[in-house]
Amino acid sequence: MKIRKWLMGALVAAATLPAATASAATGASVTNITANSLQLNWTLQPGEGVVTVYQNGSYLTTYAGNGMIVNGLTPCTAYTFTVAGDSGYGTTSAAATTLGCAPAPTAPSIAYTSSYSSINLSWTASNAVSYEVYRDNVLLGTTSGTSYTFGGTPSRAYAVRIVALNSTGQSASASITATTQAFLGTWTSALASGNIRVGGAWTNTSSVYGTSMNMTLYRVTSAGDVYVGSNSAYIGPGQTVGGWYNLASNQPSGTYKVVLTSDYAITSGATLGTY
């Protein structure tokens, strides 16, 4: 008899406490979605009058009733709403993405031209309002145009990535490898007869590879350029060398042109002279 009374009392007591698995509200749903608002709905359970609403895991409001309008949302953004009661009740959730998404951008179609010291990029894309330009995975800048130029060193390959962004932050990207040209420089001078030489300082832009500055001399005539002579100078990795380099002996007076070429070396100028 005592055992029966104890069991009955336990059952009555349990019936008066909310179960941890029970729900204060059920059936959460989202309707009437716009770019900046939506209707959040739920069904209150018997005995529950107030719930707490969370937006993306953060407290939004405490509310009485079976639904509410949520305003002040960002267009084209995903939201999750959770409706919870007190006293250990379970929760109900619903998710939605607001309207206002612009058409997704297309991946850029990239082209480039180069010199020994720069890469000139151009591209086409649709549904984009801005572009991020990356070189070797480092952001160089953002532009609203469809072209971009950055500096480089001779005979260097760069990994280039362009990310197209639309007005609501959606993106598409494309990548290419863009390579600078070898160094090429030309200097012309009128000289008196004699031995011809070229002077200057040559800097190797590579810290890994040795290179040579190649010097080729031409006599400029009405019939075209005539080869006269050549020389070269070796430059170790990261080094600068300079001086005068002989190109040809016993040349008549006239106009001469020296062409300097190198895989990695550059120069800010060269001077032709006689001795």
N, C-alpha and C positions, 0 to 999 in steps of 0.2 A: 504493500500500500504506500509506504514512504517512497519507494523507488518510482512508482507511477506519478505521484505528486511532484517529485523532483523533475521528471521528464517533461511533464506538462508545463511547469514553470519555466524550464529552459526554452521550450518552444515558443511560449508567449514572449519571453524576453528577446529571443532572436527575431521575432516578427516585428518588434518595435525598433530595431536597429537597421540602418541601410546596409545592404550587402556591398562588398567591395567591387563586385562585378556588375552591380546594377547601374543604370544610367539615369542621370538627372534629366537628360534630354536625348532624344534619338532622331535619326533620319535627317541629319544635317544636309542641306542642299543649297545651291546657288542659282539664282534666276535673275532676269532683267540686267544682264551684264552690259555695261557701256565702257567707254575708255577710262572713266574716272570714278565709277560707282557700280554697285551691285546690290542685290537683295539677298541677305543671308537668312535662311529658314531653318527651323528645327521644331521638334515636338516635345513639349515639357511632359514629364512623367507625373503621375498623381502625387500630390503633396509637395511638389517642387515649384517655386514661384520665381526664383531669381537664379540666373546663371552668369558665369564669367566667360567672356569671349576673348580669345587670343588670336592675333593676326601674325602669321609667320613666327609663332612661338613667343611673341611679346604681348603683354597685357594690352587689350584694346578698350574694354569697358565692362561694367557690370550691368545686366539688362534683365528686365522683367517682361515676359511675353514669349511668343513663339517665333519671333523673327525681327530683323532690323535692316535698315538701309545703311550700307557702309559707303561713305563718301571720301573724297580726297585721295583716291588711288592714282597710281601712275599708269599711263597707257602702255599696253603691250608688256605687262608684268605679271608673273605668276604669283598667286597668293594661296596660302593655306589658312583656313579658319578652324579653330577648335572651340567647342562649346562645352563647358565643364560646370558641374554643380559642386556644392560643398559636402562635407560629411563623408568624404571618401567615395562619392559616386564616380562612376566611369564617365567617359567623354564621348563626343561624336564630332566628326570632322568632315570638311568638304574643301575642295580645291577648285580654283578657276584661274584663267588668264584674262586680263582685261583686254578690251578691243583697242584699236588704234595702231596695230602693227603695220608699218609701212611694208611695201613689197620687199622681199629679201634681195640684197644686192647680188650681182653676179661676180664670179671670180675675175679679177682683172686680167686682161691680155696684155702682156708686158713686152716692150721692145726697148733697145738701147743703142746708143752710139758711144764711142769712147775716144779719148786721147791718151797720152801716156800718163796724164795727171788727173783725169776726171772720168766719171761715168755719168752720162746724160740719159735718164730714164724717161719713158713715156708709156702710157697705158690707156686702155679703154675699159669701161665697166658701166653697168646700168644700175639704177635705183640706189646710188651711193651719194652721200653728201660730204664725206671726208675720207681721207686715206692716210694710213700709217705706213711709213717707209722704214724697213729694217735692213741693216747691213750686218752680216755675220751674227744674226740674232740680237743685235743691239738696235733699239729704236733711235733713228736719226732725227725724225720729225714727223709732223702731221700737216697735211695740206688739203685744201679744198679743190685744188687744181688737179690736172692729170699729167704732170711732169715734175721731175725733181732731179737735181744735180748734186753729186757729192764728190769730194776729192779722193784721190788714190795715188798709188805709186806704180811705176812701170811694170808691165808683165805680171800683174797680180789678178788672181781670180777672186771675186767677191760673191758670197751668197746673198742674194737680194730677195726680200719678201715684201709684197704689197698687200695690205689688209684694207678692204673696202668696207665702210660702215654706212648703214642707212640712218634715218632720223630717229629710230627707236633702238639703235645699238646692235642690230643684227649685223653679222659680218660674213665675208667670204674672202679668201686669200689665194694668192698664186705666188710661185717662187721661180727664179731663174738664177743662173750663174752668169755674171757679167765680168768681163776681163778687160783690163786696161791694155793699151798697146805698148810696144817697146818704145824707148825714147828715140825721137828723131828731131834734129835741129839743123838749120841751115843758116850760114852767114856768108855774105858776099862783100868783096872789097876790091877797089882799084889799086893795083900794086905796080911799083917800078920793077925793072928787070933785076934778077938776082935769085938767091936761094929763098924758098918760101917755107914758112913755118906757121904753126897755129899755137896760140897760148890760151890757157884757161885752167879752171879747177873742176875736177869731176868727182861727184859724190855717189857712192853706191848706196841705194835706198834699201837694199836687202841686208839684213843682219845675219843671214844664213849662208848665202851663196856669194862667191866671188864673181866678178864680171869684168868686161873690158869696154872701154870707150873706143869705138872705131872711128877713124878720121880719114875721110876720102876727099881729095882735092880735084876740082875740075876747072878748066879754063872756059870761060863763057864766051862763045862766038856766035855770029849771026846764023851759023849753020847748026847750032846746038852746043850742048856742053861736051867738052872733050876731057877724058880722064887724064890726070897728070901724075898723081902719086897718092900714097896712103901711109898710115901708121896706126898704131893702137897703144893703149895704156891699160895695164891690168890694175884693178881696184879690189882690194880685199873686202870681205863682209863689213859693212858699216863704216868703211874708211873713205877719206877724201884725199885725192892726189892732184897735183897740179904742176904747171911749168910750161916750157916751150917744147914743141914736138916738131921735128923736121919732116917735111912732106915731099919736097922736090928741090932739085938743084938746077942752076943756070936756066931759069925760065925768063921768057921775054916779058916786057911790061904788058899789062892788060888787066882785065877784070877776072877775078878768081872767086870760086865758090867752094867752101868746105862744108861737107855733110857729116854730121856726127850722129852715130847710132849706137845704142846699147840696150841690152835686155833689162838692166836694172839701174845703171848709172844715169845721172842727170847733170845738167850744168845750167847756170844762170846766164851764161854768155861765153863767146869765144872771139878771139882776135887773130886776124891774119896779118902777117908781117913778113918782111924780107930781112936777110942778114948777109 
